[in-house]
Amino acid sequence: MMPAALETDAERLREAMAKALAEDGVLTDPGWRAAVETVPRHRFVPGFYLPAHGLDGQGLTVWEPVTAELDYGRWLAAAYSDTTLITQFDGDEPDWKNPQVRHGGAPTSSSTLPSLVVRMWADADVQEGHTVLEIGTGTGYSTALACERLGSADVTSIEVDPHRLEQAASALYGCGYSPTLAVADGLYGYWPEASFDRIVAACSFRAVPPALLAQARPGGKILLTLSGWLYGYARVLLTVNGDGTAEGQLLGGTVSFMSARTHAAPAFGNPAHWAAGLPETGRTARHSPERITAGTEEAFHLRFLAQCAVPDAQMTTVGEVAHLVDVVTGSAATLTPVEDRWEVRESGPVRLWERIERVLSAYDEADQPGPETFTLHVHGGGQHLRHPHLPGLTLPRP
């Protein structure tokens, strides 16, 4: 049973969260601040997972379930913190009546941290009177903010997971919101409600889905995150032209979203099996793999550029050796530290690390330009990332 003071406690924490976000410069728009102060996030996250301190004996993250019944104070405080709350792993819905500690796993649904939710709506330039398609309902919290700001009649939200949508719908309707909801794959948008003034995706795609261009009004805008199998990310705000084309600049920052399930990376097997087919000797690498793996904002940006050069590649590290694997062409590469250098060995029709090196060298020669200097052009012939001082990079066919 919930404490009698729940709604009072929640209101106090909600106001504190809105105040903190405003002080951080996130809630500059009075309309979005009012929405954050109004929407009860705790109603959308009755159960979630938080990481425990430290890893288990196998090096896996330990995820602890959090509900009001298990720990009321921790649950409510987390609900009104600027934190992403994981609600599902590996597509399996937890039994929140008897939740268990998890070891490892890939998050497949969450309630995105409120600052990012508001930032997405603001970056998409969503205004009163706009009709909006949200891709990825998730828990429904972001949908509720849009309904509070725009009115439910102008909001459509789709979710690929039926159970997730059922839970979100229950919470939304329980709070008095009635947007159009549907179980649908975001790759194809939602034709019955098109056309939209704004399309905002809370998942990432390898390339811009053509259906989204067709469902946006001329002059409409699409905000989405591009990602891929190297887990490089970039956000782009596209303006749709009347001729079926679109273009827009990449946005700054280090934002990542879970991949649309149809765009998730395939399993590639045992890295040792791939390495067994490489030549015995290699060459000295011109660039270290740390250029794209370091925990820095520049590496985050470079990983996306590298991914555009080898869109079908995946990367994993075993010990000190970095492995690149391409399941589409059968190409592979390893980078091994040898004294003060890295040795690269490659095989297959695509020289994976060589292609990445070309991008890294061009990036350095162009004075290391940031994301905001790149423009994505989407047209019938493909999707191209362009920069005045870098060779063109191509996204995979959608």
Disulfide bonds with the S-S distance in Angstrom:
none
